[in-house]
């Protein structure tokens, strides 16, 4: 736990930034200064860009695949950011607990859920890894959508070991990450350098994942692969695992 907690300040320097369309990013501190109407307009614009038209090939496809599946299920969302996917899942009936290392990220999501009148949500600020101990131990699904590949394997393994305690037997682990093929295509850089290439200046780290590596991350828990997919010119990969 100590290594994870010591690394959190490094992550916090970057990850109050959230997508603002294309390669642009904006801090959630800035978003909190917007009116409710402007905040919702911003979120809707980002959501549409990533799910409709050409954006369907970024997030829209897995929204179609999982929205109905997640209805009425309890979902633990790790590294929620702007909640582009998980707010949509909650709006469709999932019971989502948003977890993030930035209080302002959670404040933006909480405001959006209030504006959208989504009540089946809760929030946890990850001040330290021990914060997870307050959560229930019977979530149906854990989601990590673009979050857990941004810290070194050894550190994320310690976090994953705590998270998996909160997933019920036959529960699902859904993860959005970056594939090895992308890393190789971009010159196999050091992970400390690759983050600047994938997510902009100031990104401290990015690491590729494939199925064996993710299963190793979650070990000694034994999960089985349900579905794996690489998409968007091999920029992203998706894992669906069952405990």
N, C-alpha and C positions, 0 to 999 in steps of 0.2 A: 504493500500500500504506500509506503514511504516514497518509492520511486515515482509512482503515479502522481501523488500529491505535489512532489517537487517539480514535476514537469507541467503541471496545470498553469502556472503563471506564464510560461513560454507560449502555451496555446492561447491564453487569454489575450495576449498582445495582438493576435491576428483575428480571432474568431468571434469578434463582435461585428465583423464584416459579413454581409449576406449578398446573394446575387441581386443584381439590379438590371439584368437583361444583357445578353451578349457576354462580353468579358468585363463589364462594369460591375462595381461593387459599391455598397453603401453601408455605413455603420447603423446599427440598431439605435444608437443614441440619437442619430439624425432622424430616424424614422419616428421615434417617440415624440419629436417636436411637431410632427404633422397633425393636422386635424383628423378626426375619425374618417371623414369623407376622403381626404387625400391619402390617408394610410390604406384604406380599403381599395382605392383606385390603384395605388402602387402595387399592392399585393395581387389584385386581379390581373394587372398588366403582366407581371412576372409569371403568374400562374398560366395565363393564356399563351405566352411566348413559349413556355416549356411543355405545353400539353396539347395545343391545337395547331392545325396546319402542319408546317414543317416541324414544329415543336413536339408533335405527337411522337416523333422518333427519339425524343429525349426522355420525357416522363410519361407521356400520354398512354403509351402501350401498357406499362405496368399498372397505371391507374385502372385501365380497363380490366386487366387481369385480376387485380386484387381488391378493388373497391367493394364488390359484393361479398367476397370471401371474408373481409374484415368486419362486416356489419355485426354489431352486438358482441364483438370480441374485445377483450382487454389487450391493449397494445402499449408496450413500453418503448418510447421513441428516444433513442440515444443520440445526443448531439442535434437537437431539433433545428437550430438555425432560424430560418424564416418559416419553417413548417409548410413548405410548398406542397409536399405530398400528404403529410399527416394531418394538417388542418382539413384538407379535402376528404381524407378518410374519416375524420371525426364528423365532418359535416354530413357524411353519408351514413353515419350510425355506429362507427367504431368508438370504443371508450379508450381514449388516449391519455397516457401520462407522458407529458413532455419533460425531458431532462436535458439540461444544458449547463455549460460552465460559465455562461454569461447571464447575469440577472436581466440585462436589458433585452437580450434575445427573448427570454421568457416573458418579459413585460409586453413586448410587441405581440407575441403570439396570444397572450391573455387578452389584450385589447381587441385583437382581430376576432377571437372567439366570442367575445362579448358583443362586438358589432354584428357578427353573423348569428348571434343567439345560439351558439353551440354550448351546451351545458355539460355534456358527458366527457369533461376533460379535467385533468389535474396537472400540477406543475411541481417540479423538484429542481432546485438549484444545486448543482454538483459543486459544492464548496470544497469537498474532499471526497475521496472514494468511500469513506465511511458513511456518507450521506445516503448511499444506496440501501443501507441497512433498514431504513425507515419504510421501504417499499413492500408491498405484498409479495408473496412468493408463489403466485399462481397465475402469472400473465399467460395469455394464450399465444401472444406473438411479441417478439422483440424486433424492432426495426433500427437499422443503422444506415441511414440514407445519406451517403457522402460524408461520413464523419470519422469512422474508426480507422481509416487508413492514413490519418494525418498525425500519427505518433509512432515511435519505434515499436516494433513487434513485441519486445520484452515488456514494455510499459502497457501496451494494449492487452497483452495476454493477462496481466494482473487485473485489469479492468474487466475483461471478458469473464474471468473466473468468478468475479463477484456478480456480474450480470446474469450469468447462466443459472445461478441459484434461484433466480426469480422467474424462470421459465418452467411451466408445468410440463410433465411428461406428455409427449405427443404435441408439444407446442412447436411453433415455427420460428426460425431465425431468418429474417430477410435483410440482406445487406447489399448496398450499392457501393461499388468500389472502382478501382482502376486495375486493368489487367496487365499482366507481364508483357503482352504483345505491344501495348502502348509504350511502356517503359523502354522496350527494345527499339521500337520505331523512333523514339525521341533521343536515342543515343546511349541508353543505359547509364544515366547520370547517377551520382550519389543521391541518396534519398533526401539529404539535406538541401540539395540543389534542385531536385525535381519538383519540390513543392512550389518554387517560384515559377516554374514552367507550367504547372497544371492549374494553379489557383492564384497567381499573381505575386508581386513583390511582397515580402514579409511573411510568406507562408513557410513555417519552420521545417516542414517535413511532409513527404508523401511517399507511400510504399505500395508496391503492387501486391495483389492477391490472386491466387488461383485456388482451386478446390482443396488440394492437399495442404496448402499453407493455412487456409482458413480452418480446416478441420484440426490442424496442429495447434492453431491459436486457441481453439475451444476445448481441446483435450485437457484433462482426462474425460470430460463429458463426451459421450459418443453420439454424434449426430449423423444422419444420413442425408445425402443430397437428393432433393426432390426435383430441382430445376436449376440449370445454369445457362446464362446467355451473355454473349458479348455483342455490343451494338454501337451504333454511331461511329462507324469507321474504327471500331475497336478502341474507342475512347473510354468506354465504361463496361463494367460487368456486374451481373446480378446473380446473387446466390439465394436460393430458397432451401433451407435445411430444416429437418424435423428431428426433435429430440426423442 
